Amino acid sequence: MKVKTIISTFLVTILGLFAIPSFAAIDVSAATTSITTDGTAAITAIGGAMIALAGVAIVFKWAKASIFG
């Protein structure tokens, strides 16, 4: 009789663990939308800055070449 009690207690515990709502899906859509929006803005700003720096470098190289020939 003791083994039957242990097995039934074990089964009830296991079934209870599976019934915990911690396995429910977590909604992360707000966080991913925020990261996507902020990330796109940051990447756009960095890309614009790099293109501007490349333009400055080209103008500087052109001016240096026209002065020192």
CHARMM-style PDB file with segment names, atoms N, HN, CA, C and O in Angstrom:
ATOM      1  N   MET     1       0.817  -1.194   0.000  1.00  0.00      PROA
ATOM      2  CA  MET     1       0.000   0.000   0.000  1.00  0.00      PROA
ATOM      3  C   MET     1       0.859   1.255   0.000  1.00  0.00      PROA
ATOM      4  O   MET     1       0.452   2.284  -0.540  1.00  0.00      PROA
ATOM      5  N   LYS     2       1.998   1.184   0.577  1.00  0.00      PROA
ATOM      6  HN  LYS     2       2.329   0.349   1.016  1.00  0.00      PROA
ATOM      7  CA  LYS     2       2.888   2.334   0.663  1.00  0.00      PROA
ATOM      8  C   LYS     2       3.370   2.761  -0.729  1.00  0.00      PROA
ATOM      9  O   LYS     2       3.430   3.956  -1.015  1.00  0.00      PROA
ATOM     10  N   VAL     3       3.708   1.814  -1.588  1.00  0.00      PROA
ATOM     11  HN  VAL     3       3.659   0.843  -1.356  1.00  0.00      PROA
ATOM     12  CA  VAL     3       4.201   2.103  -2.926  1.00  0.00      PROA
ATOM     13  C   VAL     3       3.108   2.782  -3.748  1.00  0.00      PROA
ATOM     14  O   VAL     3       3.386   3.698  -4.522  1.00  0.00      PROA
ATOM     15  N   LYS     4       1.888   2.339  -3.584  1.00  0.00      PROA
ATOM     16  HN  LYS     4       1.662   1.595  -2.955  1.00  0.00      PROA
ATOM     17  CA  LYS     4       0.768   2.929  -4.311  1.00  0.00      PROA
ATOM     18  C   LYS     4       0.582   4.402  -3.921  1.00  0.00      PROA
ATOM     19  O   LYS     4       0.285   5.238  -4.774  1.00  0.00      PROA
ATOM     20  N   THR     5       0.753   4.707  -2.669  1.00  0.00      PROA
ATOM     21  HN  THR     5       0.994   4.028  -1.976  1.00  0.00      PROA
ATOM     22  CA  THR     5       0.625   6.084  -2.186  1.00  0.00      PROA
ATOM     23  C   THR     5       1.747   6.954  -2.754  1.00  0.00      PROA
ATOM     24  O   THR     5       1.513   8.095  -3.151  1.00  0.00      PROA
ATOM     25  N   ILE     6       2.942   6.420  -2.789  1.00  0.00      PROA
ATOM     26  HN  ILE     6       3.133   5.493  -2.466  1.00  0.00      PROA
ATOM     27  CA  ILE     6       4.087   7.161  -3.322  1.00  0.00      PROA
ATOM     28  C   ILE     6       3.896   7.435  -4.811  1.00  0.00      PROA
ATOM     29  O   ILE     6       4.151   8.545  -5.279  1.00  0.00      PROA
ATOM     30  N   ILE     7       3.453   6.438  -5.543  1.00  0.00      PROA
ATOM     31  HN  ILE     7       3.245   5.537  -5.162  1.00  0.00      PROA
ATOM     32  CA  ILE     7       3.244   6.601  -6.983  1.00  0.00      PROA
ATOM     33  C   ILE     7       2.133   7.606  -7.254  1.00  0.00      PROA
ATOM     34  O   ILE     7       2.261   8.461  -8.131  1.00  0.00      PROA
ATOM     35  N   SER     8       1.045   7.502  -6.502  1.00  0.00      PROA
ATOM     36  HN  SER     8       0.941   6.808  -5.790  1.00  0.00      PROA
ATOM     37  CA  SER     8      -0.054   8.447  -6.733  1.00  0.00      PROA
ATOM     38  C   SER     8       0.363   9.865  -6.349  1.00  0.00      PROA
ATOM     39  O   SER     8      -0.029  10.815  -7.027  1.00  0.00      PROA
ATOM     40  N   THR     9       1.139  10.035  -5.290  1.00  0.00      PROA
ATOM     41  HN  THR     9       1.457   9.264  -4.739  1.00  0.00      PROA
ATOM     42  CA  THR     9       1.642  11.363  -4.912  1.00  0.00      PROA
ATOM     43  C   THR     9       2.563  11.911  -5.997  1.00  0.00      PROA
ATOM     44  O   THR     9       2.502  13.094  -6.334  1.00  0.00      PROA
ATOM     45  N   PHE    10       3.409  11.053  -6.536  1.00  0.00      PROA
ATOM     46  HN  PHE    10       3.458  10.092  -6.262  1.00  0.00      PROA
ATOM     47  CA  PHE    10       4.319  11.459  -7.605  1.00  0.00      PROA
ATOM     48  C   PHE    10       3.547  11.899  -8.851  1.00  0.00      PROA
ATOM     49  O   PHE    10       3.864  12.925  -9.453  1.00  0.00      PROA
ATOM     50  N   LEU    11       2.538  11.122  -9.234  1.00  0.00      PROA
ATOM     51  HN  LEU    11       2.280  10.288  -8.745  1.00  0.00      PROA
ATOM     52  CA  LEU    11       1.747  11.462 -10.411  1.00  0.00      PROA
ATOM     53  C   LEU    11       0.969  12.757 -10.222  1.00  0.00      PROA
ATOM     54  O   LEU    11       0.879  13.566 -11.145  1.00  0.00      PROA
ATOM     55  N   VAL    12       0.418  12.957  -9.055  1.00  0.00      PROA
ATOM     56  HN  VAL    12       0.492  12.300  -8.305  1.00  0.00      PROA
ATOM     57  CA  VAL    12      -0.310  14.205  -8.775  1.00  0.00      PROA
ATOM     58  C   VAL    12       0.651  15.393  -8.828  1.00  0.00      PROA
ATOM     59  O   VAL    12       0.293  16.451  -9.345  1.00  0.00      PROA
ATOM     60  N   THR    13       1.846  15.231  -8.309  1.00  0.00      PROA
ATOM     61  HN  THR    13       2.136  14.370  -7.890  1.00  0.00      PROA
ATOM     62  CA  THR    13       2.843  16.310  -8.349  1.00  0.00      PROA
ATOM     63  C   THR    13       3.250  16.635  -9.778  1.00  0.00      PROA
ATOM     64  O   THR    13       3.328  17.807 -10.146  1.00  0.00      PROA
ATOM     65  N   ILE    14       3.506  15.626 -10.579  1.00  0.00      PROA
ATOM     66  HN  ILE    14       3.442  14.674 -10.280  1.00  0.00      PROA
ATOM     67  CA  ILE    14       3.895  15.832 -11.973  1.00  0.00      PROA
ATOM     68  C   ILE    14       2.767  16.507 -12.750  1.00  0.00      PROA
ATOM     69  O   ILE    14       3.008  17.457 -13.495  1.00  0.00      PROA
ATOM     70  N   LEU    15       1.544  16.023 -12.579  1.00  0.00      PROA
ATOM     71  HN  LEU    15       1.349  15.251 -11.973  1.00  0.00      PROA
ATOM     72  CA  LEU    15       0.410  16.642 -13.263  1.00  0.00      PROA
ATOM     73  C   LEU    15       0.184  18.072 -12.786  1.00  0.00      PROA
ATOM     74  O   LEU    15      -0.228  18.927 -13.571  1.00  0.00      PROA
ATOM     75  N   GLY    16       0.444  18.336 -11.533  1.00  0.00      PROA
ATOM     76  HN  GLY    16       0.779  17.642 -10.896  1.00  0.00      PROA
ATOM     77  CA  GLY    16       0.321  19.700 -11.003  1.00  0.00      PROA
ATOM     78  C   GLY    16       1.353  20.638 -11.607  1.00  0.00      PROA
ATOM     79  O   GLY    16       1.066  21.810 -11.853  1.00  0.00      PROA
ATOM     80  N   LEU    17       2.554  20.124 -11.846  1.00  0.00      PROA
ATOM     81  HN  LEU    17       2.787  19.172 -11.646  1.00  0.00      PROA
ATOM     82  CA  LEU    17       3.592  20.963 -12.455  1.00  0.00      PROA
ATOM     83  C   LEU    17       3.230  21.336 -13.896  1.00  0.00      PROA
ATOM     84  O   LEU    17       3.519  22.444 -14.347  1.00  0.00      PROA
ATOM     85  N   PHE    18       2.607  20.418 -14.600  1.00  0.00      PROA
ATOM     86  HN  PHE    18       2.372  19.518 -14.233  1.00  0.00      PROA
ATOM     87  CA  PHE    18       2.217  20.713 -15.972  1.00  0.00      PROA
ATOM     88  C   PHE    18       1.029  21.658 -16.044  1.00  0.00      PROA
ATOM     89  O   PHE    18       0.782  22.266 -17.086  1.00  0.00      PROA
ATOM     90  N   ALA    19       0.300  21.786 -14.959  1.00  0.00      PROA
ATOM     91  HN  ALA    19       0.501  21.293 -14.113  1.00  0.00      PROA
ATOM     92  CA  ALA    19      -0.866  22.656 -14.943  1.00  0.00      PROA
ATOM     93  C   ALA    19      -0.502  24.106 -14.591  1.00  0.00      PROA
ATOM     94  O   ALA    19      -1.354  24.991 -14.671  1.00  0.00      PROA
ATOM     95  N   ILE    20       0.743  24.351 -14.208  1.00  0.00      PROA
ATOM     96  HN  ILE    20       1.435  23.632 -14.143  1.00  0.00      PROA
ATOM     97  CA  ILE    20       1.166  25.710 -13.839  1.00  0.00      PROA
ATOM     98  C   ILE    20       1.148  26.590 -15.085  1.00  0.00      PROA
ATOM     99  O   ILE    20       1.659  26.175 -16.125  1.00  0.00      PROA
ATOM    100  N   PRO    21       0.580  27.785 -15.013  1.00  0.00      PROA
ATOM    101  CA  PRO    21       0.489  28.635 -16.203  1.00  0.00      PROA
ATOM    102  C   PRO    21       1.812  29.291 -16.611  1.00  0.00      PROA
ATOM    103  O   PRO    21       1.814  30.188 -17.453  1.00  0.00      PROA
ATOM    104  N   SER    22       2.919  28.866 -16.037  1.00  0.00      PROA
ATOM    105  HN  SER    22       2.918  28.137 -15.353  1.00  0.00      PROA
ATOM    106  CA  SER    22       4.204  29.433 -16.431  1.00  0.00      PROA
ATOM    107  C   SER    22       4.621  29.000 -17.827  1.00  0.00      PROA
ATOM    108  O   SER    22       5.555  29.560 -18.401  1.00  0.00      PROA
ATOM    109  N   PHE    23       3.938  28.013 -18.370  1.00  0.00      PROA
ATOM    110  HN  PHE    23       3.180  27.558 -17.904  1.00  0.00      PROA
ATOM    111  CA  PHE    23       4.244  27.555 -19.717  1.00  0.00      PROA
ATOM    112  C   PHE    23       3.462  28.330 -20.770  1.00  0.00      PROA
ATOM    113  O   PHE    23       3.545  28.029 -21.960  1.00  0.00      PROA
ATOM    114  N   ALA    24       2.703  29.329 -20.328  1.00  0.00      PROA
ATOM    115  HN  ALA    24       2.635  29.573 -19.361  1.00  0.00      PROA
ATOM    116  CA  ALA    24       1.909  30.122 -21.268  1.00  0.00      PROA
ATOM    117  C   ALA    24       2.826  30.998 -22.105  1.00  0.00      PROA
ATOM    118  O   ALA    24       3.927  31.339 -21.673  1.00  0.00      PROA
ATOM    119  N   ALA    25       2.385  31.359 -23.288  1.00  0.00      PROA
ATOM    120  HN  ALA    25       1.491  31.082 -23.639  1.00  0.00      PROA
ATOM    121  CA  ALA    25       3.186  32.207 -24.182  1.00  0.00      PROA
ATOM    122  C   ALA    25       3.265  33.619 -23.622  1.00  0.00      PROA
ATOM    123  O   ALA    25       2.297  34.127 -23.056  1.00  0.00      PROA
ATOM    124  N   ILE    26       4.407  34.239 -23.781  1.00  0.00      PROA
ATOM    125  HN  ILE    26       5.194  33.826 -24.240  1.00  0.00      PROA
ATOM    126  CA  ILE    26       4.632  35.597 -23.305  1.00  0.00      PROA
ATOM    127  C   ILE    26       4.538  36.534 -24.502  1.00  0.00      PROA
ATOM    128  O   ILE    26       5.144  36.287 -25.545  1.00  0.00      PROA
ATOM    129  N   ASP    27       3.784  37.601 -24.346  1.00  0.00      PROA
ATOM    130  HN  ASP    27       3.292  37.802 -23.498  1.00  0.00      PROA
ATOM    131  CA  ASP    27       3.611  38.566 -25.438  1.00  0.00      PROA
ATOM    132  C   ASP    27       4.799  39.529 -25.451  1.00  0.00      PROA
ATOM    133  O   ASP    27       4.967  40.326 -24.528  1.00  0.00      PROA
ATOM    134  N   VAL    28       5.614  39.455 -26.488  1.00  0.00      PROA
ATOM    135  HN  VAL    28       5.478  38.808 -27.238  1.00  0.00      PROA
ATOM    136  CA  VAL    28       6.788  40.309 -26.607  1.00  0.00      PROA
ATOM    137  C   VAL    28       6.675  41.250 -27.797  1.00  0.00      PROA
ATOM    138  O   VAL    28       7.670  41.833 -28.226  1.00  0.00      PROA
ATOM    139  N   SER    29       5.470  41.399 -28.329  1.00  0.00      PROA
ATOM    140  HN  SER    29       4.662  40.926 -27.980  1.00  0.00      PROA
ATOM    141  CA  SER    29       5.310  42.208 -29.539  1.00  0.00      PROA
ATOM    142  C   SER    29       5.632  43.679 -29.288  1.00  0.00      PROA
ATOM    143  O   SER    29       6.189  44.343 -30.162  1.00  0.00      PROA
ATOM    144  N   ALA    30       5.290  44.198 -28.109  1.00  0.00      PROA
ATOM    145  HN  ALA    30       4.838  43.659 -27.398  1.00  0.00      PROA
ATOM    146  CA  ALA    30       5.598  45.603 -27.818  1.00  0.00      PROA
ATOM    147  C   ALA    30       7.106  45.835 -27.755  1.00  0.00      PROA
ATOM    148  O   ALA    30       7.609  46.840 -28.258  1.00  0.00      PROA
ATOM    149  N   ALA    31       7.816  44.908 -27.141  1.00  0.00      PROA
ATOM    150  HN  ALA    31       7.407  44.092 -26.732  1.00  0.00      PROA
ATOM    151  CA  ALA    31       9.271  45.055 -27.024  1.00  0.00      PROA
ATOM    152  C   ALA    31       9.946  44.936 -28.388  1.00  0.00      PROA
ATOM    153  O   ALA    31      10.853  45.709 -28.699  1.00  0.00      PROA
ATOM    154  N   THR    32       9.516  43.982 -29.198  1.00  0.00      PROA
ATOM    155  HN  THR    32       8.779  43.355 -28.945  1.00  0.00      PROA
ATOM    156  CA  THR    32      10.143  43.830 -30.508  1.00  0.00      PROA
ATOM    157  C   THR    32       9.809  44.999 -31.425  1.00  0.00      PROA
ATOM    158  O   THR    32      10.642  45.403 -32.238  1.00  0.00      PROA
ATOM    159  N   THR    33       8.602  45.549 -31.307  1.00  0.00      PROA
ATOM    160  HN  THR    33       7.926  45.221 -30.647  1.00  0.00      PROA
ATOM    161  CA  THR    33       8.253  46.724 -32.103  1.00  0.00      PROA
ATOM    162  C   THR    33       9.118  47.914 -31.701  1.00  0.00      PROA
ATOM    163  O   THR    33       9.591  48.660 -32.558  1.00  0.00      PROA
ATOM    164  N   SER    34       9.321  48.088 -30.404  1.00  0.00      PROA
ATOM    165  HN  SER    34       8.936  47.481 -29.708  1.00  0.00      PROA
ATOM    166  CA  SER    34      10.164  49.186 -29.921  1.00  0.00      PROA
ATOM    167  C   SER    34      11.603  49.029 -30.397  1.00  0.00      PROA
ATOM    168  O   SER    34      12.222  49.995 -30.841  1.00  0.00      PROA
ATOM    169  N   ILE    35      12.128  47.824 -30.307  1.00  0.00      PROA
ATOM    170  HN  ILE    35      11.625  47.039 -29.947  1.00  0.00      PROA
ATOM    171  CA  ILE    35      13.506  47.581 -30.756  1.00  0.00      PROA
ATOM    172  C   ILE    35      13.629  47.805 -32.256  1.00  0.00      PROA
ATOM    173  O   ILE    35      14.604  48.395 -32.720  1.00  0.00      PROA
ATOM    174  N   THR    36      12.648  47.339 -33.012  1.00  0.00      PROA
ATOM    175  HN  THR    36      11.855  46.860 -32.635  1.00  0.00      PROA
ATOM    176  CA  THR    36      12.679  47.514 -34.464  1.00  0.00      PROA
ATOM    177  C   THR    36      12.631  48.986 -34.837  1.00  0.00      PROA
ATOM    178  O   THR    36      13.393  49.435 -35.694  1.00  0.00      PROA
ATOM    179  N   THR    37      11.741  49.744 -34.199  1.00  0.00      PROA
ATOM    180  HN  THR    37      11.122  49.379 -33.503  1.00  0.00      PROA
ATOM    181  CA  THR    37      11.605  51.168 -34.510  1.00  0.00      PROA
ATOM    182  C   THR    37      12.866  51.936 -34.118  1.00  0.00      PROA
ATOM    183  O   THR    37      13.402  52.703 -34.917  1.00  0.00      PROA
ATOM    184  N   ASP    38      13.337  51.730 -32.888  1.00  0.00      PROA
ATOM    185  HN  ASP    38      12.901  51.107 -32.239  1.00  0.00      PROA
ATOM    186  CA  ASP    38      14.532  52.436 -32.425  1.00  0.00      PROA
ATOM    187  C   ASP    38      15.770  51.988 -33.192  1.00  0.00      PROA
ATOM    188  O   ASP    38      16.648  52.798 -33.491  1.00  0.00      PROA
ATOM    189  N   GLY    39      15.839  50.700 -33.508  1.00  0.00      PROA
ATOM    190  HN  GLY    39      15.126  50.042 -33.265  1.00  0.00      PROA
ATOM    191  CA  GLY    39      16.993  50.183 -34.249  1.00  0.00      PROA
ATOM    192  C   GLY    39      17.052  50.737 -35.655  1.00  0.00      PROA
ATOM    193  O   GLY    39      18.126  51.072 -36.153  1.00  0.00      PROA
ATOM    194  N   THR    40      15.901  50.836 -36.296  1.00  0.00      PROA
ATOM    195  HN  THR    40      15.028  50.564 -35.892  1.00  0.00      PROA
ATOM    196  CA  THR    40      15.863  51.394 -37.649  1.00  0.00      PROA
ATOM    197  C   THR    40      16.279  52.856 -37.639  1.00  0.00      PROA
ATOM    198  O   THR    40      17.013  53.299 -38.521  1.00  0.00      PROA
ATOM    199  N   ALA    41      15.816  53.606 -36.649  1.00  0.00      PROA
ATOM    200  HN  ALA    41      15.220  53.245 -35.931  1.00  0.00      PROA
ATOM    201  CA  ALA    41      16.198  55.018 -36.548  1.00  0.00      PROA
ATOM    202  C   ALA    41      17.698  55.161 -36.303  1.00  0.00      PROA
ATOM    203  O   ALA    41      18.345  56.030 -36.887  1.00  0.00      PROA
ATOM    204  N   ALA    42      18.246  54.313 -35.444  1.00  0.00      PROA
ATOM    205  HN  ALA    42      17.721  53.607 -34.970  1.00  0.00      PROA
ATOM    206  CA  ALA    42      19.683  54.387 -35.151  1.00  0.00      PROA
ATOM    207  C   ALA    42      20.518  54.013 -36.367  1.00  0.00      PROA
ATOM    208  O   ALA    42      21.513  54.671 -36.670  1.00  0.00      PROA
ATOM    209  N   ILE    43      20.114  52.958 -37.061  1.00  0.00      PROA
ATOM    210  HN  ILE    43      19.306  52.423 -36.815  1.00  0.00      PROA
ATOM    211  CA  ILE    43      20.868  52.528 -38.243  1.00  0.00      PROA
ATOM    212  C   ILE    43      20.801  53.589 -39.336  1.00  0.00      PROA
ATOM    213  O   ILE    43      21.789  53.834 -40.028  1.00  0.00      PROA
ATOM    214  N   THR    44      19.645  54.215 -39.492  1.00  0.00      PROA
ATOM    215  HN  THR    44      18.842  54.017 -38.930  1.00  0.00      PROA
ATOM    216  CA  THR    44      19.507  55.278 -40.483  1.00  0.00      PROA
ATOM    217  C   THR    44      20.392  56.467 -40.137  1.00  0.00      PROA
ATOM    218  O   THR    44      21.030  57.046 -41.017  1.00  0.00      PROA
ATOM    219  N   ALA    45      20.434  56.834 -38.853  1.00  0.00      PROA
ATOM    220  HN  ALA    45      19.916  56.364 -38.139  1.00  0.00      PROA
ATOM    221  CA  ALA    45      21.276  57.958 -38.433  1.00  0.00      PROA
ATOM    222  C   ALA    45      22.761  57.651 -38.637  1.00  0.00      PROA
ATOM    223  O   ALA    45      23.518  58.506 -39.098  1.00  0.00      PROA
ATOM    224  N   ILE    46      23.166  56.450 -38.300  1.00  0.00      PROA
ATOM    225  HN  ILE    46      22.551  55.756 -37.926  1.00  0.00      PROA
ATOM    226  CA  ILE    46      24.574  56.073 -38.472  1.00  0.00      PROA
ATOM    227  C   ILE    46      24.936  56.024 -39.953  1.00  0.00      PROA
ATOM    228  O   ILE    46      26.014  56.474 -40.342  1.00  0.00      PROA
ATOM    229  N   GLY    47      24.053  55.486 -40.773  1.00  0.00      PROA
ATOM    230  HN  GLY    47      23.178  55.120 -40.457  1.00  0.00      PROA
ATOM    231  CA  GLY    47      24.311  55.427 -42.221  1.00  0.00      PROA
ATOM    232  C   GLY    47      24.423  56.822 -42.821  1.00  0.00      PROA
ATOM    233  O   GLY    47      25.306  57.081 -43.639  1.00  0.00      PROA
ATOM    234  N   GLY    48      23.530  57.717 -42.416  1.00  0.00      PROA
ATOM    235  HN  GLY    48      22.813  57.506 -41.751  1.00  0.00      PROA
ATOM    236  CA  GLY    48      23.598  59.103 -42.906  1.00  0.00      PROA
ATOM    237  C   GLY    48      24.883  59.790 -42.493  1.00  0.00      PROA
ATOM    238  O   GLY    48      25.484  60.520 -43.281  1.00  0.00      PROA
ATOM    239  N   ALA    49      25.309  59.558 -41.249  1.00  0.00      PROA
ATOM    240  HN  ALA    49      24.821  58.965 -40.609  1.00  0.00      PROA
ATOM    241  CA  ALA    49      26.558  60.154 -40.771  1.00  0.00      PROA
ATOM    242  C   ALA    49      27.760  59.612 -41.537  1.00  0.00      PROA
ATOM    243  O   ALA    49      28.682  60.362 -41.856  1.00  0.00      PROA
ATOM    244  N   MET    50      27.756  58.320 -41.832  1.00  0.00      PROA
ATOM    245  HN  MET    50      27.007  57.710 -41.573  1.00  0.00      PROA
ATOM    246  CA  MET    50      28.877  57.742 -42.577  1.00  0.00      PROA
ATOM    247  C   MET    50      28.930  58.281 -44.008  1.00  0.00      PROA
ATOM    248  O   MET    50      30.012  58.550 -44.531  1.00  0.00      PROA
ATOM    249  N   ILE    51      27.773  58.438 -44.635  1.00  0.00      PROA
ATOM    250  HN  ILE    51      26.895  58.220 -44.211  1.00  0.00      PROA
ATOM    251  CA  ILE    51      27.750  59.001 -45.988  1.00  0.00      PROA
ATOM    252  C   ILE    51      28.231  60.448 -45.965  1.00  0.00      PROA
ATOM    253  O   ILE    51      28.960  60.874 -46.861  1.00  0.00      PROA
ATOM    254  N   ALA    52      27.826  61.207 -44.944  1.00  0.00      PROA
ATOM    255  HN  ALA    52      27.234  60.860 -44.216  1.00  0.00      PROA
ATOM    256  CA  ALA    52      28.285  62.595 -44.817  1.00  0.00      PROA
ATOM    257  C   ALA    52      29.796  62.659 -44.615  1.00  0.00      PROA
ATOM    258  O   ALA    52      30.465  63.506 -45.207  1.00  0.00      PROA
ATOM    259  N   LEU    53      30.332  61.775 -43.791  1.00  0.00      PROA
ATOM    260  HN  LEU    53      29.788  61.087 -43.310  1.00  0.00      PROA
ATOM    261  CA  LEU    53      31.784  61.751 -43.583  1.00  0.00      PROA
ATOM    262  C   LEU    53      32.524  61.361 -44.856  1.00  0.00      PROA
ATOM    263  O   LEU    53      33.595  61.899 -45.138  1.00  0.00      PROA
ATOM    264  N   ALA    54      31.969  60.440 -45.622  1.00  0.00      PROA
ATOM    265  HN  ALA    54      31.099  60.003 -45.393  1.00  0.00      PROA
ATOM    266  CA  ALA    54      32.592  60.064 -46.893  1.00  0.00      PROA
ATOM    267  C   ALA    54      32.588  61.247 -47.848  1.00  0.00      PROA
ATOM    268  O   ALA    54      33.567  61.477 -48.557  1.00  0.00      PROA
ATOM    269  N   GLY    55      31.487  62.002 -47.873  1.00  0.00      PROA
ATOM    270  HN  GLY    55      30.691  61.815 -47.297  1.00  0.00      PROA
ATOM    271  CA  GLY    55      31.425  63.210 -48.707  1.00  0.00      PROA
ATOM    272  C   GLY    55      32.457  64.244 -48.295  1.00  0.00      PROA
ATOM    273  O   GLY    55      33.108  64.851 -49.145  1.00  0.00      PROA
ATOM    274  N   VAL    56      32.610  64.448 -46.971  1.00  0.00      PROA
ATOM    275  HN  VAL    56      32.081  63.955 -46.281  1.00  0.00      PROA
ATOM    276  CA  VAL    56      33.621  65.396 -46.471  1.00  0.00      PROA
ATOM    277  C   VAL    56      35.012  64.931 -46.867  1.00  0.00      PROA
ATOM    278  O   VAL    56      35.844  65.750 -47.259  1.00  0.00      PROA
ATOM    279  N   ALA    57      35.280  63.643 -46.775  1.00  0.00      PROA
ATOM    280  HN  ALA    57      34.604  62.978 -46.458  1.00  0.00      PROA
ATOM    281  CA  ALA    57      36.600  63.120 -47.143  1.00  0.00      PROA
ATOM    282  C   ALA    57      36.874  63.322 -48.632  1.00  0.00      PROA
ATOM    283  O   ALA    57      37.993  63.658 -49.018  1.00  0.00      PROA
ATOM    284  N   ILE    58      35.857  63.120 -49.463  1.00  0.00      PROA
ATOM    285  HN  ILE    58      34.947  62.848 -49.149  1.00  0.00      PROA
ATOM    286  CA  ILE    58      36.042  63.314 -50.902  1.00  0.00      PROA
ATOM    287  C   ILE    58      36.300  64.777 -51.227  1.00  0.00      PROA
ATOM    288  O   ILE    58      37.176  65.093 -52.032  1.00  0.00      PROA
ATOM    289  N   VAL    59      35.538  65.669 -50.601  1.00  0.00      PROA
ATOM    290  HN  VAL    59      34.827  65.412 -49.946  1.00  0.00      PROA
ATOM    291  CA  VAL    59      35.747  67.108 -50.836  1.00  0.00      PROA
ATOM    292  C   VAL    59      37.125  67.532 -50.347  1.00  0.00      PROA
ATOM    293  O   VAL    59      37.809  68.307 -51.015  1.00  0.00      PROA
ATOM    294  N   PHE    60      37.542  67.026 -49.174  1.00  0.00      PROA
ATOM    295  HN  PHE    60      36.986  66.397 -48.630  1.00  0.00      PROA
ATOM    296  CA  PHE    60      38.863  67.361 -48.646  1.00  0.00      PROA
ATOM    297  C   PHE    60      39.963  66.862 -49.586  1.00  0.00      PROA
ATOM    298  O   PHE    60      40.931  67.573 -49.854  1.00  0.00      PROA
ATOM    299  N   LYS    61      39.805  65.646 -50.077  1.00  0.00      PROA
ATOM    300  HN  LYS    61      39.018  65.068 -49.860  1.00  0.00      PROA
ATOM    301  CA  LYS    61      40.809  65.098 -50.989  1.00  0.00      PROA
ATOM    302  C   LYS    61      40.849  65.905 -52.295  1.00  0.00      PROA
ATOM    303  O   LYS    61      41.923  66.169 -52.836  1.00  0.00      PROA
ATOM    304  N   TRP    62      39.666  66.294 -52.793  1.00  0.00      PROA
ATOM    305  HN  TRP    62      38.794  66.080 -52.353  1.00  0.00      PROA
ATOM    306  CA  TRP    62      39.616  67.111 -54.012  1.00  0.00      PROA
ATOM    307  C   TRP    62      40.265  68.479 -53.796  1.00  0.00      PROA
ATOM    308  O   TRP    62      41.020  68.942 -54.651  1.00  0.00      PROA
ATOM    309  N   ALA    63      39.981  69.133 -52.661  1.00  0.00      PROA
ATOM    310  HN  ALA    63      39.369  68.756 -51.966  1.00  0.00      PROA
ATOM    311  CA  ALA    63      40.554  70.429 -52.367  1.00  0.00      PROA
ATOM    312  C   ALA    63      42.069  70.324 -52.199  1.00  0.00      PROA
ATOM    313  O   ALA    63      42.809  71.175 -52.692  1.00  0.00      PROA
ATOM    314  N   LYS    64      42.525  69.293 -51.513  1.00  0.00      PROA
ATOM    315  HN  LYS    64      41.924  68.602 -51.112  1.00  0.00      PROA
ATOM    316  CA  LYS    64      43.972  69.099 -51.327  1.00  0.00      PROA
ATOM    317  C   LYS    64      44.664  68.860 -52.666  1.00  0.00      PROA
ATOM    318  O   LYS    64      45.754  69.378 -52.907  1.00  0.00      PROA
ATOM    319  N   ALA    65      44.033  68.081 -53.530  1.00  0.00      PROA
ATOM    320  HN  ALA    65      43.147  67.661 -53.334  1.00  0.00      PROA
ATOM    321  CA  ALA    65      44.626  67.801 -54.840  1.00  0.00      PROA
ATOM    322  C   ALA    65      44.640  69.057 -55.707  1.00  0.00      PROA
ATOM    323  O   ALA    65      45.575  69.249 -56.485  1.00  0.00      PROA
ATOM    324  N   SER    66      43.626  69.918 -55.591  1.00  0.00      PROA
ATOM    325  HN  SER    66      42.867  69.762 -54.959  1.00  0.00      PROA
ATOM    326  CA  SER    66      43.613  71.132 -56.411  1.00  0.00      PROA
ATOM    327  C   SER    66      44.609  72.157 -55.881  1.00  0.00      PROA
ATOM    328  O   SER    66      45.123  72.961 -56.659  1.00  0.00      PROA
ATOM    329  N   ILE    67      44.893  72.154 -54.590  1.00  0.00      PROA
ATOM    330  HN  ILE    67      44.476  71.501 -53.958  1.00  0.00      PROA
ATOM    331  CA  ILE    67      45.861  73.106 -54.045  1.00  0.00      PROA
ATOM    332  C   ILE    67      47.297  72.650 -54.321  1.00  0.00      PROA
ATOM    333  O   ILE    67      48.123  73.434 -54.789  1.00  0.00      PROA
ATOM    334  N   PHE    68      47.588  71.379 -54.028  1.00  0.00      PROA
ATOM    335  HN  PHE    68      46.917  70.743 -53.648  1.00  0.00      PROA
ATOM    336  CA  PHE    68      48.947  70.886 -54.148  1.00  0.00      PROA
ATOM    337  C   PHE    68      49.224  70.214 -55.495  1.00  0.00      PROA
ATOM    338  O   PHE    68      50.343  69.773 -55.758  1.00  0.00      PROA
ATOM    339  N   GLY    69      48.211  70.143 -56.331  1.00  0.00      PROA
ATOM    340  HN  GLY    69      47.302  70.502 -56.118  1.00  0.00      PROA
ATOM    341  CA  GLY    69      48.291  69.689 -57.695  1.00  0.00      PROA
ATOM    342  C   GLY    69      48.930  68.425 -57.950  1.00  0.00      PROA
ATOM    343  OT1 GLY    69      49.019  68.000 -59.102  1.00  0.00      PROA
TER     344      GLY     69
END
